Amino acid sequence: MITKEFLQYTGFCAPIISSLGCAIMLVLFRHTHAKSEEGTLHRLLVSYFLLVSLGWICSLVYVYLPLLYVRINVLFYLIVFWSQVVFYQFIYTLTRLPGEKPFSRIHLSLIHISEPTRLALIS
């Protein structure tokens, strides 16, 4: 019989398990991506799924270990921002037209430095 505690701990792990499963499948099928653009898309998807799973792990830490979450608060905000940037870069790479300017990372790196620092100083 499945107990309530078992469901409580494992029910929230479904997004973690699914994103890690997708990342593992992408890593295992790496050899099928011969072109460099497909390799870039592949790396971006693996990065995205790993970041999403880390974000969900941080969410579980917030619920079950609040004292530890206080220490990894800035890491959680970085993961949230980086996952959005990686997803944006994936869409940009997927829909880019030939001859278009390459993806600029300079303006996005300022968000990663300034926003978590500001949030850490507030809390």
C-alpha positions as CSV (number, residue, x, y, z in Angstrom):
1,M,0.0,0.0,0.0
2,I,1.3,3.5,-0.8
3,T,1.5,5.7,2.2
4,K,0.7,9.4,2.3
5,E,4.3,10.3,3.2
6,F,5.6,8.3,0.2
7,L,3.3,10.2,-2.1
8,Q,4.1,13.5,-0.4
9,Y,7.8,13.1,-1.0
10,T,7.8,11.4,-4.4
11,G,4.8,13.3,-5.9
12,F,6.8,16.5,-6.1
13,C,9.8,14.7,-7.7
14,A,7.9,14.0,-11.0
15,P,9.2,17.2,-12.7
16,I,12.8,16.4,-11.6
17,I,12.6,12.8,-12.8
18,S,11.1,13.8,-16.2
19,S,13.6,16.6,-16.8
20,L,16.6,14.4,-15.8
21,G,15.2,11.6,-17.9
22,C,15.0,13.9,-20.9
23,A,18.6,15.1,-20.3
24,I,19.9,11.6,-20.0
25,M,18.2,10.5,-23.2
26,L,19.7,13.5,-25.0
27,V,23.1,12.7,-23.7
28,L,22.8,9.0,-24.8
29,F,21.7,10.0,-28.3
30,R,24.5,12.5,-28.8
31,H,26.2,10.5,-31.6
32,T,23.2,11.1,-33.9
33,H,23.8,14.9,-34.1
34,A,26.4,15.2,-36.8
35,K,25.9,18.9,-37.9
36,S,27.3,21.6,-35.7
37,E,24.0,23.4,-35.5
38,E,22.3,20.3,-34.3
39,G,25.0,19.9,-31.8
40,T,24.4,23.4,-30.5
41,L,20.7,22.7,-30.2
42,H,21.5,19.4,-28.4
43,R,23.8,21.2,-25.9
44,L,21.2,23.9,-25.3
45,L,18.4,21.3,-24.6
46,V,20.6,19.3,-22.2
47,S,21.5,22.4,-20.4
48,Y,17.9,23.5,-20.2
49,F,16.7,20.2,-18.8
50,L,19.5,20.1,-16.2
51,L,18.8,23.6,-15.1
52,V,15.0,22.8,-14.8
53,S,15.7,19.8,-12.7
54,L,18.1,21.8,-10.4
55,G,15.4,24.4,-10.1
56,W,12.9,21.8,-9.0
57,I,15.4,20.4,-6.5
58,C,15.8,23.9,-5.0
59,S,12.0,24.1,-4.8
60,L,11.9,20.9,-2.8
61,V,14.7,22.2,-0.6
62,Y,12.6,25.3,0.1
63,V,9.6,23.1,1.2
64,Y,11.4,20.5,3.2
65,L,14.7,22.1,4.3
66,P,14.1,25.8,4.7
67,L,17.4,26.4,6.6
68,L,19.4,25.0,3.7
69,Y,17.4,27.0,1.2
70,V,18.5,30.2,2.9
71,R,22.1,29.3,1.9
72,I,21.2,28.4,-1.7
73,N,18.8,31.2,-2.4
74,V,21.1,33.0,-4.8
75,L,21.8,29.8,-6.6
76,F,18.0,29.2,-7.1
77,Y,17.6,32.7,-8.6
78,L,20.6,32.1,-10.9
79,I,19.0,28.8,-12.1
80,V,15.7,30.5,-12.8
81,F,17.4,33.2,-14.8
82,W,19.7,30.9,-16.7
83,S,17.0,28.5,-17.6
84,Q,15.1,31.4,-19.3
85,V,18.2,32.5,-21.1
86,V,19.0,29.0,-22.3
87,F,15.4,28.5,-23.5
88,Y,15.5,31.9,-25.3
89,Q,18.9,31.0,-26.9
90,F,17.4,27.6,-28.0
91,I,14.5,29.3,-29.7
92,Y,16.8,31.9,-31.3
93,T,19.1,29.2,-32.7
94,L,16.1,27.2,-34.0
95,T,14.5,30.1,-35.8
96,R,17.6,32.0,-36.9
97,L,17.8,33.0,-40.5
98,P,21.0,32.6,-42.6
99,G,23.2,35.7,-42.4
100,E,21.6,37.0,-39.2
101,K,23.7,38.4,-36.4
102,P,24.9,35.8,-33.9
103,F,23.3,35.6,-30.4
104,S,24.8,38.2,-28.1
105,R,25.4,37.1,-24.5
106,I,26.7,40.4,-23.2
107,H,23.4,42.0,-22.3
108,L,22.1,38.8,-20.8
109,S,25.1,38.3,-18.5
110,L,24.3,41.6,-16.8
111,I,21.0,40.2,-15.6
112,H,22.8,37.2,-14.1
113,I,25.1,39.4,-12.1
114,S,22.9,42.2,-11.1
115,E,19.6,40.6,-10.2
116,P,20.7,37.8,-7.9
117,T,23.1,40.2,-6.2
118,R,20.2,42.6,-5.6
119,L,18.0,39.9,-4.3
120,A,20.7,38.6,-2.0
121,L,21.2,42.1,-0.5
122,I,17.5,42.5,0.1
123,S,17.1,39.2,1.9
